[in-house]
Amino acid sequence: MKKALKKITLLLFIIIMAMLIFQFIVSNQVEDSPLPTKLHPTVAEAKDKLISQTKANGITIIITDGFRSIAEQDALFEQGRTTDGNIVTNVRGGDSYHNYGLAIDFALQLEDGSVIWDLEYDGNDNGKADWMEVVEIAKKLGFTWGGDWDNFRDYPHLQMDFDLSIRALKRGKRPDENTN
Ligand SMILES: [Zn+2]
């Protein structure tokens, strides 16, 4: 009787372990989804709206960056570390929403064509910083703003994550192409 109980306990243990291992494998499975090569259509559409809606408010913006390949991201990571320039990112290739076509960076453009990253500039002279007006419109369009982050404030950065973490994206999860 005791022996039988031991056997059952052992069997149960093996079954539970097998289930746990199976679950672990399934949850870590990498889906065979190709990396995007351009902006997600929803992000691209919101980007166009952002340009036209800010324009209607007397603010000209330019999109300085959108989709970024893994190699481009790696090169950008080296900027300010092993190559010249300021540090502009703290993430390597694959760790940025830009790498999945889900982020854009903007800057303000003046009438003479020059591009500025001035958070206080008030070109349309309405008492509000143009930069923050752009951010406000972007948020209404569904973007989250890098300036709201705690660790590395990325003021030109706007992204849509579609509730997908970088971890999930790395594993091959992708937002639906028709997601709105
Ligand atoms: Zn960015």
Boltz pocket constraint, residues with backbone or C-beta under 6 A from the ligand:
constraints:
  - pocket:
      binder: B
      contacts: [[A, 98], [A, 103], [A, 104], [A, 105], [A, 154], [A, 156], [A, 157], [A, 158]]
      max_distance: 6.0
